Amino acid sequence: MTETPRATLKDVAAASGVSRATVSFVLNDTPNQTISPATRERVLRTARNLGYKPHGLAKALREGASRIVVLHIESNLEGNYSRSYIHGLDQELAAHDHVLLVRHGPPTDSATRQILDAIRPRAVLRFGEIYRTGHELEDVGGGWHDGLAAHAAMQIRYLASRGHTRIALATPVDPPLGEVRLRFADQAALAAGIPPLVSFVMPRPRPAGADALAAFRADHPAVTAIAGYDDDTALRTLTALQDLGLSAPADLAVIGFDDTEYGALATPALTTIHIDAEAHGRRAARTALGLTTTGLDPTHGEVITRDSA
């Protein structure tokens, strides 16, 4: 199938019966030009009819930056939340004629400098940045209203509602937001009237996970429930329980976080927290572009109740 040639400035000028300079003045709304309202309307109507779109590079040169927004995301932060966040970010940027470029891996100074020099992006974002700066309650979800704080608290409130008073947080090795998550969980435990959480690392590979869980249970026999840092950590906790000849929730209740597709396939199926972050991504896009975020209210997170807790 032959692709329709893209309309050019010359095409718009020819169809409008004016010069290319006049078309440029009208489309760029150049000030101090004596162009009649009728001519201006004719040029705009012709551009619309031809489907004319300004060349991205030329527009970038005029604006001093490209129409690209870069998002840095570490691989260990990928999950349902990040997927829906990126979808919202991408869709909202596209609606405002911008393009999203996702870079996986830590945002080193050298990598950021290369990006800035090569494509002059409109903005460079880092996934979860607000939680790394000491302003974690200023997130676009509203902290305890519908941000990470609220979602972390859902885990604790759910377990507390099932009668668990001694809860642990299982984390991967070097979790990127581990301290923030534990702080939110402890505040939620305080609000629920139960002791602060203890935490432990659920490592890879599988035998190491079983050893870690056995050692933890020996040191903390009163703990009856595990809140996983994410679904991956929670699923590895379930596997470790099985390897020790134990089961969930009879011996230890386990709840995940972020509702990946694998949780529903496990035995027992994993209870978890589902978060639709599309509105968060759309808000981030508008903020990066300097636009209002009015009307982009996030969807509330929810507990997906299954068999593990």
TORDREN-139653 format. One record per residue (C-alpha): x, y, z; residue in three letters. Coordinates in steps of 0.25 Angstrom, whole numbers, plus 5000, padded with zeros to 4 digits. Example, Ala and Ser with C-alpha at 12.3 -4.5 7.8 and 13.67 -1.06 7.14 Angstrom:
<nodes>
504949825031Ala;505549965029Ser;
</nodes>
This chain:
<nodes>
500050005000Met;500650144996Thr;500750245007Glu;500150375004Thr;501250485003Pro;501250575015Arg;500750715012Ala;501850825012Thr;501850975014Leu;501950994999Lys;500650904997Asp;499850995007Val;500451125000Ala;500051074986Ala;498651034990Ala;498451164998Ser;498951254987Gly;499951324996Val;501451314998Ser;502151215007Arg;502551335016Ala;501151365018Thr;500751225021Val;501951225031Ser;501551355038Phe;500051305039Val;500351165045Leu;501451215054Asn;500551335058Asp;501751425056Thr;501451565062Pro;501551695055Asn;501051635041Gln;499951715033Thr;499151585029Ile;497651605027Ser;496751515035Pro;496151455022Ala;497551415018Thr;497851365031Arg;496651275032Glu;496851225017Arg;498251185021Val;497851115034Leu;496651045027Arg;497550995015Thr;498550945025Ala;497450865032Arg;496950805020Asn;498250765015Leu;498650705028Gly;499850795029Tyr;500750775041Lys;501950855044Pro;503350785043His;503750735057Gly;505150775056Leu;504850915050Ala;503850935062Lys;504950885072Ala;505950985066Leu;504951095068Arg;504551055082Glu;505951025086Gly;505650885090Ala;505150755083Ser;503650705085Arg;504250585093Ile;504050555108Val;505050455113Val;504650355125Leu;505650285133His;505250155139Ile;506050055147Glu;505649905142Ser;505349865157Asn;504149965157Leu;503449905145Glu;502049855148Gly;500549885146Asn;500750025152Tyr;501850065143Ser;501250005131Arg;499950085133Ser;500750205137Tyr;501550205124Ile;500250175116His;499650305122Gly;500950385120Leu;501050335106Asp;499650365102Gln;499550505108Glu;500850545102Leu;500350495088Ala;499050575090Ala;499950705091His;500850665080Asp;502050615088His;502750475088Val;503150395100Leu;504550325100Leu;504650225111Val;506050195116Arg;506250065124His;507350065135Gly;507850165145Pro;507950315141Pro;509450335142Thr;509950475140Asp;510650435127Ser;509450365121Ala;508650495124Thr;509650585118Arg;509650495105Gln;508150505104Ile;508150655106Leu;509250685096Asp;508750585086Ala;507250615085Ile;507050735094Arg;505750675101Pro;504650765106Arg;504750695119Ala;505550585126Val;504650505137Leu;505150395146Arg;504050295150Phe;503750305165Gly;504650435166Glu;503750505177Ile;504050385187Tyr;505550405186Arg;505550555189Thr;504850565203Gly;503550615197His;502850475196Glu;501450535200Leu;501450635189Glu;501250525178Asp;500150545168Val;499250445174Gly;499250525187Gly;500050435196Gly;499150375206Trp;497950405197His;498350325185Asp;499850315184Gly;500850215189Leu;500550245203Ala;499150205202Ala;499450085194His;500450035204Ala;499450055215Ala;498449965208Met;499349845210Gln;499449875225Ile;497949905227Arg;497549785219Tyr;498449695228Leu;498049765241Ala;496549745237Ser;496849595236Arg;497349595251Gly;498849605248His;499649695258Thr;501049655255Arg;501349675240Ile;502649675233Ala;503049745220Leu;503849655210Ala;504749735200Thr;505649695189Pro;507149725190Val;507349875190Asp;505949925187Pro;505950055180Pro;504850115190Leu;505050025201Gly;505250125212Glu;504050205208Val;503150075207Arg;503550035221Leu;503250175226Arg;501850175220Phe;501550035225Ala;501950075239Asp;501050195239Gln;499950105234Ala;500250005245Ala;500150125255Leu;498850165250Ala;498350025251Ala;498750015265Gly;499849905263Ile;501349895265Pro;502249945254Pro;502649855243Leu;503949775243Val;504649755230Ser;505549645223Phe;506149625209Val;505549515201Met;506749485192Pro;506949405179Arg;507149295175Pro;506049195180Arg;506849125191Pro;507349255197Ala;505949305198Gly;505549175206Ala;506749195215Asp;506449345217Ala;505049315221Leu;505449205230Ala;506449295238Ala;505349405238Phe;504349315244Arg;505249265255Ala;505649405259Asp;504149455258His;503249345262Pro;502149445265Ala;501949495251Val;500749435244Thr;500649515231Ala;501649565220Ile;501449695212Ala;502249675199Gly;502949795194Tyr;502349755180Asp;501749635174Asp;503049575170Asp;503549575185Thr;502249525190Ala;502249405180Leu;503649365184Arg;503149365198Thr;502049275195Leu;503049185188Thr;503949185200Ala;502749145209Leu;502549025200Gln;503948985200Asp;503948985215Leu;502748895216Gly;501849015220Leu;500549075213Ser;499849215212Ala;499049265219Pro;499049155229Ala;500449165234Asp;500749305228Leu;499849405221Ala;500449465209Val;499949595201Ile;500649645188Gly;500649785182Phe;500449835168Asp;499549725163Asp;500449655152Thr;499849555144Glu;500649445150Tyr;499949455164Gly;498649395159Ala;499449275153Leu;500049235166Ala;499649135176Thr;499049185185Pro;498649305176Ala;499249435181Leu;498449545189Thr;499049675184Thr;498849825182Ile;498349875168His;498750015164Ile;498350085152Asp;499350195150Ala;498950245136Glu;498450375142Ala;499750395149His;500450375136Gly;499550475129Arg;499750575141Arg;501250565140Ala;501150595125Ala;500350715127Arg;501250765138Thr;502450745129Ala;501850825118Leu;501350935127Gly;499850905126Leu;498750895136Thr;498450755142Thr;497050795145Thr;496050675143Gly;497150565143Leu;496650495156Asp;497350365159Pro;496650235160Thr;496650185174His;497550065177Gly;496849935182Glu;497149805189Val;496949685179Ile;496549575189Thr;497049435186Arg;497549315194Asp;498849355200Ser;498349445211Ala;
</nodes>
